[in-house]
Amino acid sequence: MIRRLPLRTLTLATAILLGACGGGGDTPPADGPGVDAGGGGGGTGGTVDPLAADVIVQLRPGAAVEPLAAANNLTVVDRFGQRPIWRLRVAAGASADAAITALRADPGVRFAERNIESQTPEGRNTSVWAVGGDAGVYATQWAPQALQLEQAHATSTGVGVRVAVLDTGIDATHPALAGRMARAADGNILGRDFVDDDLDASEAGSRADAGFGHGTHVAGLVALAAPGALLMPVRVLDAAGRGNTWVLAEALAWAIDPDGDPATDDGAHVINISLGTTRRTELLKTVAELASCSFDDDDDDFDDPGFDEDRARCASGHAAVVAAAAGNGGSETEEQFPAAERVTGVLGVAASTEARRIAGFSNAGSWIQISAPGDQIVSTVPGGGWGTWSGTSMAAPLVAGTAALVLQTLPPGGDAGRPAPRQWSTEQVATRLTDRSVALCGSSLRQLDAAGAVTDAQTPDAPCP
């Protein structure tokens, strides 16, 4: 059973969200590097939160959590489904770092780490979207042309594909989005709010909040790339753009299997994560492997019977391609996770400009798989309006949407008598997107080409000035 964290304890994992999002206006500010958070680190910004005392552990087969917790003066708070992954709380006045050190020395522990938390870069920079644009500008701006979306849509619009957007929520009443929500069997929107622990994954807050509108803007870009796909809103961040790795992991697990039955095909085919942390976490890596079904059955890390339902789901082909923003550090060395986890089927996405160059605010390391337009991008915002925002947060959903376009088509050797989306492996989709990309100027990174990806044809690289 999943127990939610109260809103007052939610703060974003070291740059989790809007670390991937720049600002509106003519010159989007570049976000600085993420901060080390939680008692043992040097953090900047944010407030000390009780959740920083939480430790996440995965146990090896045969290990028991109760005696381990008691031996280290910890209290069991939550479990990650049936998996051998636990959230433990350090006693008042005790050291989380000391507990983690002791846990890591125990042979029954696979990993032990903090539940990372911090304030978002948007919160520090007060960067928000700029009002402007309309449905016409949205459809004809530079990004669709750069991706050759019109040509791609002649073959596929993403019909039959579900895309989960893990973010601040979505304004499902926006005219551009209202008809594009995935529905559960009871007719309600197939979504979930992991902040308030309910089924209403709408945006919350106002324009005074740093994160407000982010999820709706991101969702509009998925819809721009894949107008036939269905959106699954999953709220993991509050209005200030704050969350934590445990909640993000729970949301990922829900998105790939909403009803908890691995035999039913009700989960997302694609997941967009326009957020992240500059600190690597074993939890996010593990959950990314589970979502994309890229873990090896022979891997000892997944031997525990608690992973049996994941194995059953993956055996049925119910996996999700993940598009994750690479972050706005403007760096070739900074990494943002889960984009940088190097997990098969997880694509780290940089932001490019209309001039066919990597945006100055975008991270651009060799660990990034692909780029997409992310500079001065018009999309949907709460209340039925339109806004301009810049960031790798805007680039990732264009990749997610294009993945949906590919999934509507048959893979090589596919069976026309079966639905196409579950015939693709996540590795096949990721490879198609990267192999059919086009060159940028001044960078070894390449840019998404939707038409080439959908038709499996290589567009000639245009000359650089």
N, C-alpha and C positions, 0 to 999 in steps of 0.2 A: 504494500500500500504506500502511496506517495503522500507525504506530508509537506505542505507548503511552508515557506518562510514568511513571516509577517513583513509587510511593506517597510516598516521602520528599520528592518535589518538589511534592506537591499541597497547595495552600492556596487557599482560596476567593476568587474575584474580588471585591474590595472589598465585601463584604457579600453575597457570593454565597450563598445559602441562607438560612438561617434569618434573613436580613434580612427575610424575608417571614413570619417566624413569631414569635409572642409566646410567653408562657409559660402553664403550667397554673396552677391555683389560682384564687382569687377575683379577683385584680387582676393581669392579665397585664402584665408590664413592657413599656414601649415601647422598641423598639430605637432607638438614636441613628443619626445619619446615617452613611453609609458612609465609609470612610477612603481617602485617596489612598495607594496602595501602590507599592512598587518603586523604591527608589533615588532617583528624582527628586522624590518627593512628600513631604508631611508626615506620614505615616501614624501611626496610634495602634494599639497592639495588634499581635499577630502577630510573626513572626520574619522576619529577612531570609532569603530563599530564593534559591538559584541560578537558579530559573526566572525571577526578576525580570530577569535579563539577556537573556531572550528577546524578540525583536521579531517582530511579525507583519506581513507585507506582502502586498498584492495588486498584481500587475504588470499593466500594460496590454498588449494584444496586440502581439506582436513583441519585447517586452522579455525578456531572458534573466537568470535569477537568478544564475548562477555569476559572471559578470563584475561584476554589481552587488554581490554579497556580497564578492568579493575587493577591490573598490575601497573598501569601507567596513569592512574588517577584520572581517567576519562569517563565520560558518560555517553552512552549510545543515544544518538538523536534521531537518526534516519537511516534507511537502507535504500539502495538504488534498485528498486524492483526486487527481483529474486536473486540478483547478481551478488557476488561476494564483495560488494563495495559499500562502505559505510561512512556516515558522517558522525564524527565524535566530537564532544565538547570538552575543552580543558577546564579544570576546576578553577574557580576564582582565585587569582593571585599566583597560579601556576604558570609555567613557561610553555607556550606552544612549541617553541623551537626545541626545547629539551625533550618534549614528548615525541616530536617528529624524529629526532635523532635516535631515541630509544626504539621507536617503532621500526625505523629503517634497519636497525641491527637485529631485529627479530626474524628468524628464518621463515616464519609463517606469513610475513608481510611482503607483498609484491611491490607496493609503493605506498608512501605516506607523504602528504603535502598539505599545505594550507588551502582553505577555501578563499581564494584571492579576492580582494575587494579594494576599490579606490574610486575617486571621482572621475567622471569622464573628461576628456580633453575639451569637449564642447562646453561643459560646465565651467571649466577654467577659462576658456577663451570667449565665452558668451557668443558663440558662432551659431547663427540660425539661418534659415532660408530667407531669400528675398522674394517678396510678393511680385508676381508678374507672369505674363504669358496667358495663353488660353488653349483650348483644344486644338486649334489650328497650328499654333506654334509648337505644341507638344508633338504633333504628328509630323511636322515638317522641319524640326530643328536638325542640327548637323549630325547628331548621333545616328538616327535611322539611316541616313544616307551613307555614313561611314561604314555601317555594318551591312549595307545592301539588304535591309529588311524587306523592302517591297518585293525584291526578287525572291527572297527566301519565302515570303508569304504566298507566293504563287504555288509553292509545293507543300508548305506546312504552316499551320498557325498554332500548333500545340494542342489540338483537340484531343481529349482523353488523358491529358497529363495534369497532375496535381503538383503545385509548387507551394511549399511551406515557406512563409516569411517570418523568421524569428527576429523580433524587433520590438518597437514600442507599441505595437498594435496597428490596426488598419481602420480607417474610416470607411466602413463598408457601405455607407450611404452615398459616397461620392459618385456622381453620375458615370464616371469613367470606370468605376470598379464594381458598382452595385450588382451587375449581372454576371460577375466573374468569380463569385465566391463558391468554393466547394461546399457541398451540403451533406450532412449526415443522413442516415436512413429516416430520421424523424422530420427531415426538412429544414432543420436549423443549420446555421453556418457551422461547418466543420472547423472549429478553432478552439483555442483555450488560452486563458489568461493565467500565467504562472506567477504573476505579481499579486493579484487579488484573489487567486484561487477560485475562478469561476469560468464559465463558458463564453463570456463576453470579452473578446479580445480587441475591443475598440481602443482607439487612442484616448489618453487621459491627459488632463492639464490644459495649458494655454500657451500662447506664443511667448509668454514670459519664461517658460521652462525650456531648457537647452535641448532636450530630446524631443519635444513636441513636434509631431508631423513627420518624424524621420521614417517610421514604418510605412506611413501612407505614401510618402515620396518614393520609397524603395518599391513598394507594391505596384505603383504606377509604372515603373520602369520594367518590371516583369511583364505587366500587361502590354506595354508598348512593344516589347520584343515578341511576346507570345499571346496575341489577343484571344486565342481559342483555349488557352490553358485556364485551369481553375486555381484560385488562391486559397491557401489555408493560413489564416492569421494566427500567429502564436506570439503572445505578448510575454517577453522575458525581461523587459526593461521598463522602469518607471518613467514618468514624464521628464525627469532630469537626465534620462539616459543611463540609469544605474541598474546593475544586476550583479550576479555572481556566478562562478563556474558551476556550482552545484545545480542551480536553477536552470542554467543553459543546458547542462547535461540531461536533466529531467525532460526539458522541452524537446531536445533532439530525439530522445527515446520515445516520447509521445508522438512526435511528428511521423516517425516511420511505422508506428503501429498504434493508432489512436484507440482502438477497442481492446487492445491487449491480447488479441487472438492472432498468433502468427499465421494461421491458415487463411485468414481473410485479407483481401487486398484493398485496404482502406487508407493506407498511408501515402505519404508524399513520394513522388518519383524524383523530385528535385527539392533541395533545401537551400535557401539563401540565408547567409549569415553576414550581414554588414556590421560586424562588431568583432571584438577580439581582445586579447591581452598580450602584452609584450613579454610576459613570462610563460615559458612552456609549462604545461600541466599534463601529467599522465592521464588525468581524468578525461580531458577533452580529446586527447589522442585516442584513448580507448573507445570513447563513444563515437568518434569519427570513424574508426575502423568498424564498429558495429553498424553504424548507419549505412556506410557504403559497402558493407559485406566484403571488406578487403582483408579481414583477419583469416589466418590459416587454421584449419581444423586441427592441425598438428601442433599448433602453438600452445605451449604449456600455460600461457597467460590466460587462455580461455577454456581450460580443461574443466573448470568447476561446473557441476550440473546447473548452477544458476544461470549459465549462458545457453542452456538447451533451447529455450524459446527463440533466442537470436539465431542459433544454428538452424532451427526449423524454418524461421522466416526467410533466411538467406537461401536455404535449399529450395524455397518456392520462388526465388528470384525477386523478393520484395526488398530491394535496396534503393538507396537514394544517392544521386549525384549531389555533391555539395559545392556551392560557389561561395567563397569566403573572401571578404575584403582584405587586401594586403596591408592596409594602414597608411596613415598620412604623415609619417615621419620625415618624408623627403630624403630618405636614406637608402643606400645600397647595402647597408649592414644590419639595420634594425629589422627584426622579424616580428610579425604579429601572428598570434595563434588563435584559432586552429588553422588559419591559412597556411602557415609554415610547418605544419606537422609532417608534410611529405607522406601523406596517406594516399594510397591509390583511390581515385574517384573523388578526391577533394582538390579543388582548383583554387589556388591563390591568385587573386585578381588585382592588377595594378590599374591605374587610371591614365588614360591618354587624352590628348587635346585635339582640337580641330586641325591643328598644324601637323598632325600625325607624329607627335612626340610624346614621351612620357611626361605627365604633368609634374611641375616642380614640387608640388606637395606630396606626391605619391612615393611610397617606398618602391624600390626598383631592383631588389637583389636577385641573384641568379636562382633563388629558390622559388620565385614566382613563375607560374606556368603560362599566364596569358594576361593581356590587358584589354580594356574596353573603354569607350568614351566615359569620362567622369568629370569633365570640366564644363561648368556653366550649363548644367542639364536641367531642363524644365520637366516637371512632373506634378502629380497630384498632391494636394495638401488638404488637411482637414477642413471641413465646411464647404466642400465643393469647389474649392479654388485651385490655383496653380502657383507654383513657386520654383525658384531656381536655387540649386544647391550644387556644390562641387565636392568631390571626394571619391575615394575608392569604394565608399558605400554606394555610390551611384553606378559605378562600373560593374560591381558584382551581380546585381539583378539583371543586367543586360546579358551577362553570361548565363545566369540561371534560366532566363527566358529562352535563350538560344538553345540551351540543353533540352528544354521542353520541345522546341521545334524538331530537333533531331529525334527525340524519343517517339514522336508521332510517326516517323518513317520506319520502314523495316530495316533492320541491320543486314549486313551481307549474309546471304544464305537464310534469311528469315522466312517464317511461315506466314503467308498471307491469310491463313485461316485463323490465326490467333492474334489477340491485341498486341500491337507492336511494343508499347513501352516496357513491358517486363521481359522482352526478348533481348534487350540490350544489357550488357554488364556495365557497371559504372566506369570501369577502365576503358571500355570501347567508346563510351560517350566522351570521356575526357580526351582520349586520343584523337577522336574525330575533330573536336574543337581546336586542339592545338595543332594538329597536322594540317588543317585547312585554314590556318590563320594567315595574315599578311604582314609584311615587314613594316616596322616603324622607322622613323628617321632618328639617327643618333643614339640608338639603343639596340641591344641584341634581343630584347623582348619583342614579341609579336602581338598584333592586334587581332581580336576576334573578327571573323568574317562569317556572318550568318548564312549568306547565300552559299558560300563554299561548303560550310558544315552540313547544310541540309541536303545539298545535291552531291556531296562527296566529290567536288571539283575544285581544283586549285586556281584561285584568282591570281593573275600575274601581279607581282609587286610593282607598285608605281614608283617612278624615280623620285629621289629626294632633291630638293633645290640645293 
